[in-house]
Every structure is written in structure tokens, then in C-alpha cells.
């Protein structure tokens, strides 16, 4: 028998004896001096080695469960915040719409001696926000060419095109292809006439020139549509004079008029015409 075979035989004998001692000490509860102590120490070491990963993964499982719970809670809180923001936006929109409706009711009371039609904005696109909008009323409701559009306390535009159930409105907040409108500046018992010729986008004001008088015009003077404009409705509020500028070249004056209407939030309108 060579050395390798002897080593294998010896190893097998030791293994069998070890297993036998292990069986006797664990299952039969036999106490063999020194050997039992060694076996129990070995078993304790093995249990510790095997138990540590188990404890580690058990703790990791708890941490992962806590993380999942925190994630779900954060997700729920985010949904609640989004829902709250949506409700606040809706509330703000309703408040602005109600204010616009109140202004329209006020204008309707102001223009009792005129023909008017109340309507709502059905379309206003971002690309034409400052130049055009569409109403949900039309020829069937009595809208005609030449009528003025008022909202939020003042003049905002003119009827551009009328359909049976819709109306396109040309807004005065656009500086492109501005439609000139005869106006009247109210100064006590005296009135000064001029022409609304444009809109200054830098200062968000109307421009009035071609004045028929050199009389002093104070800031805050009201500007309305002229009563000398033929078929166009008269005395419709446009705004108030915010500044007066004089050209040194020809001594002509230009008035900058702050609009009475708010162009940013237009919900309801009043289409005004002469009787």
C-alpha cells in the first residue's frame, strides 16, 4: 500500500470517528472528556459563522421593508401635493373667471343705452395670445361688424369676423396692423379729441395722437371712444392717461394711455354696439 492510499485510509478513519463522536455527543448526550468540549466548541463556531449572514440578511430585509414603506409614503405625499396644487390652480382660475363676469355685469349696467351681447371666450391660443381670440357667440346672437369688445372693465378689441355661432376678435394688445379708433379725452367740461393709433408693448399702453387741442392734459384723465365716430359705439372706456410726450421736432403730442382692461385673463366679454 503506497503512501497516498494510507493517507486516504487514515483520513476516512478519522472522519468516521469524528462523525461517531459527534452523533454520540449530540443525539445520545454522552460526555466524552475533551472531545465533547472540542465538538461543542466547533459546533458553536459553525453556528456563529452560519448565523451571522442570516442575521445580516434579516436586518437588511427590515431595512428594505422600511425603505419601501418610506418610498410609498413619499409617493402618496407627492400625489397629495400635486392634487392640492391642481385644486389651487382651479380655485385661482374660478376666482378670475368670476371677477371677469362681475366686470361684464358692471359694464352691462353702464351701457344700458347701448345694444350689447354677453359671451364667453371659447378659444385663445398661445401663438395669437395678444392679437386674437374667439367667442362662443355669433350672428345668431346679434353680433355684427363694427361692434366693440369689452371685458375686465374696458375696451379690449373689435369684431373682426362674424360667423353664425362664433366671432373672431381682434385684440388691441397687438401692435401689428393696428386699427385706428377715434377717441375722446375727458377733461372737466372740455373734451379733447384724438386717434388711438397703436399699442406700445414695452410699457403696455395705448398711444393716442392727432389731438385737436393744445390744452394741458393731466395724467389720470379718462379716454373713451369718440362720439364723433359715426357707427362706432361712443363713450366706451379705454383707459386713463399715464403720460404725455411732446415731439421737439413738430411740437405734436402723444398720449400714453394705461388700459382699463386686463388683457391677461379674459373669460367673459360684452359685445357693444349703438342702438
KANORCOR-V586551 format. One record per residue. N is the residue number from 1. RES is the residue in three letters. PHI is phi in whole degrees, 0 to 359 (* if undefined). PSI is psi in degrees with one decimal (none if undefined). Layout:
BEGIN
((N RES PHI PSI) (N RES PHI PSI))
END
This chain:
BEGIN
((1 UNK * 124.0) (2 UNK 282 175.2) (3 UNK 296 -37.2) (4 UNK 295 -43.5) (5 UNK 295 -41.5) (6 UNK 299 -41.9) (7 UNK 296 -38.5) (8 UNK 294 -44.6) (9 UNK 298 -45.2) (10 UNK 298 -43.0) (11 UNK 297 -41.2) (12 UNK 295 -41.0) (13 UNK 298 -44.4) (14 UNK 297 -41.4) (15 UNK 297 -44.0) (16 UNK 297 -43.6) (17 UNK 296 -40.2) (18 UNK 296 -44.7) (19 UNK 296 -37.5) (20 UNK 296 -47.0) (21 UNK 299 -39.4) (22 UNK 297 -42.0) (23 UNK 295 -43.4) (24 UNK 293 -39.8) (25 UNK 282 -31.3) (26 UNK 273 -53.1) (27 UNK 276 -38.3) (28 UNK 265 -5.5) (29 UNK 56 36.6) (30 UNK 276 140.7) (31 UNK 254 110.5) (32 UNK 251 115.9) (33 UNK 310 143.4) (34 UNK 65 -50.2) (35 UNK 292 -42.6) (36 UNK 297 -39.8) (37 UNK 297 -42.6) (38 UNK 296 -42.2) (39 UNK 295 -46.4) (40 UNK 296 -38.1) (41 UNK 296 -40.2) (42 UNK 294 -43.4) (43 UNK 297 -40.3) (44 UNK 298 -41.3) (45 UNK 296 -42.4) (46 UNK 296 -43.2) (47 UNK 299 -41.1) (48 UNK 297 -43.1) (49 UNK 296 -42.1) (50 UNK 286 -35.0) (51 UNK 287 -32.5) (52 UNK 299 -49.0) (53 UNK 300 -37.3) (54 UNK 297 -44.5) (55 UNK 296 -40.6) (56 UNK 300 -49.0) (57 UNK 292 -30.4) (58 UNK 295 -43.4) (59 UNK 294 -39.9) (60 UNK 297 -35.8) (61 UNK 297 -42.4) (62 UNK 296 -41.3) (63 UNK 296 -42.5) (64 UNK 296 -40.4) (65 UNK 298 -41.3) (66 UNK 296 -41.2) (67 UNK 297 -41.6) (68 UNK 295 -41.7) (69 UNK 297 -42.2) (70 UNK 295 -39.5) (71 UNK 298 -46.5) (72 UNK 297 -38.3) (73 UNK 294 -43.6) (74 UNK 297 -38.9) (75 UNK 297 -42.6) (76 UNK 295 -40.6) (77 UNK 295 -40.5) (78 UNK 297 -41.6) (79 UNK 297 -38.9) (80 UNK 294 -39.6) (81 UNK 295 -43.4) (82 UNK 298 -43.6) (83 UNK 298 -40.6) (84 UNK 295 -42.8) (85 UNK 298 -41.0) (86 UNK 298 -40.4) (87 UNK 293 -37.7) (88 UNK 294 -40.8) (89 UNK 296 -42.9) (90 UNK 296 -40.6) (91 UNK 297 -43.6) (92 UNK 296 -41.0) (93 UNK 296 -41.7) (94 UNK 294 -38.7) (95 UNK 296 -42.3) (96 UNK 292 -38.1) (97 UNK 294 -41.7) (98 UNK 297 -40.4) (99 UNK 296 -40.1) (100 UNK 297 -40.5) (101 UNK 295 -39.6) (102 UNK 297 -40.6) (103 UNK 297 -39.7) (104 UNK 295 -39.7) (105 UNK 296 -38.9) (106 UNK 296 -43.2) (107 UNK 295 -38.1) (108 UNK 299 -37.7) (109 UNK 290 -34.7) (110 UNK 291 -37.6) (111 UNK 257 42.9) (112 UNK 298 -28.6) (113 UNK 273 8.4) (114 UNK 240 165.0) (115 UNK 270 126.9) (116 UNK 217 155.7) (117 UNK 229 128.3) (118 UNK 272 141.7) (119 UNK 207 172.7) (120 UNK 241 152.5) (121 UNK 284 122.0) (122 UNK 260 -21.7) (123 UNK 204 133.3) (124 UNK 208 102.3) (125 UNK 273 152.4) (126 UNK 301 -33.9) (127 UNK 291 -26.7) (128 UNK 237 30.7) (129 UNK 304 -41.7) (130 UNK 268 -4.7) (131 UNK 242 -24.3) (132 UNK 203 151.1) (133 UNK 209 167.8) (134 UNK 237 138.5) (135 UNK 257 159.5) (136 UNK 269 17.4) (137 UNK 235 157.2) (138 UNK 207 -151.5) (139 UNK 300 -33.9) (140 UNK 295 -21.5) (141 UNK 264 -2.8) (142 UNK 103 7.6) (143 UNK 285 135.3) (144 UNK 225 162.9) (145 UNK 299 145.5) (146 UNK 93 -9.2) (147 UNK 280 152.1) (148 UNK 260 154.1) (149 UNK 248 122.4) (150 UNK 242 151.1) (151 UNK 193 153.2) (152 UNK 53 32.3) (153 UNK 99 0.1) (154 UNK 192 -177.2) (155 UNK 289 132.7) (156 UNK 239 -20.3) (157 UNK 181 -170.4) (158 UNK 229 153.7) (159 UNK 295 124.4) (160 UNK 259 -41.7) (161 UNK 207 137.7) (162 UNK 246 131.5) (163 UNK 245 169.8) (164 UNK 305 -42.0) (165 UNK 235 16.4) (166 UNK 206 158.2) (167 UNK 220 129.2) (168 UNK 271 133.2) (169 UNK 245 131.3) (170 UNK 267 115.9) (171 UNK 280 147.8) (172 UNK 276 -1.4) (173 UNK 274 5.8) (174 UNK 257 135.8) (175 UNK 271 -4.9) (176 UNK 272 131.7) (177 UNK 46 54.9) (178 UNK 290 133.1) (179 UNK 274 119.2) (180 UNK 290 139.2) (181 UNK 230 124.8) (182 UNK 295 135.9) (183 UNK 228 169.2) (184 UNK 226 131.1) (185 UNK 259 122.4) (186 UNK 272 115.1) (187 UNK 230 89.4) (188 UNK 60 -129.0) (189 UNK 279 -15.2) (190 UNK 258 143.5) (191 UNK 240 140.8) (192 UNK 247 135.3) (193 UNK 256 149.8) (194 UNK 200 -165.4) (195 UNK 228 129.6) (196 UNK 282 112.7) (197 UNK 248 -10.1) (198 UNK 183 179.9) (199 UNK 229 124.7) (200 UNK 269 110.1) (201 UNK 289 -25.7) (202 UNK 292 -42.4) (203 UNK 257 -2.8) (204 UNK 54 47.7) (205 UNK 228 155.1) (206 UNK 279 155.4) (207 UNK 245 126.8) (208 UNK 238 130.2) (209 UNK 219 -161.3) (210 UNK 56 44.5) (211 UNK 289 146.4) (212 UNK 263 12.3) (213 UNK 209 151.2) (214 UNK 261 8.5) (215 UNK 297 147.4) (216 UNK 298 135.1) (217 UNK 244 112.3) (218 UNK 283 153.8) (219 UNK 294 142.1) (220 UNK 96 -8.6) (221 UNK 295 136.7) (222 UNK 284 143.7) (223 UNK 240 126.2) (224 UNK 230 169.3) (225 UNK 292 147.9) (226 UNK 285 149.4) (227 UNK 269 6.7) (228 UNK 249 20.5) (229 UNK 261 18.5) (230 UNK 73 -120.0) (231 UNK 280 -12.3) (232 UNK 287 135.1) (233 UNK 304 136.4) (234 UNK 261 160.6) (235 UNK 60 29.9) (236 UNK 272 125.3) (237 UNK 296 129.4) (238 UNK 256 -46.3) (239 UNK 169 -162.1) (240 UNK 233 146.1) (241 UNK 295 125.6) (242 UNK 257 -27.4) (243 UNK 197 158.6) (244 UNK 234 127.9) (245 UNK 239 137.8) (246 UNK 246 132.1) (247 UNK 279 126.4) (248 UNK 288 -17.2) (249 UNK 282 -46.5) (250 UNK 235 11.0) (251 UNK 59 17.2) (252 UNK 277 155.0) (253 UNK 247 149.3) (254 UNK 234 134.7) (255 UNK 258 137.0) (256 UNK 253 121.2) (257 UNK 246 122.9) (258 UNK 283 122.6) (259 UNK 300 142.7) (260 UNK 284 -25.3) (261 UNK 266 150.3) (262 UNK 265 116.7) (263 UNK 276 -10.6) (264 UNK 284 -35.3) (265 UNK 231 95.3) (266 UNK 246 114.4) (267 UNK 247 -53.2) (268 UNK 243 151.4) (269 UNK 224 166.7) (270 UNK 233 119.0) (271 UNK 270 117.4) (272 UNK 248 134.8) (273 UNK 220 162.0) (274 UNK 286 150.7) (275 UNK 294 none))
END
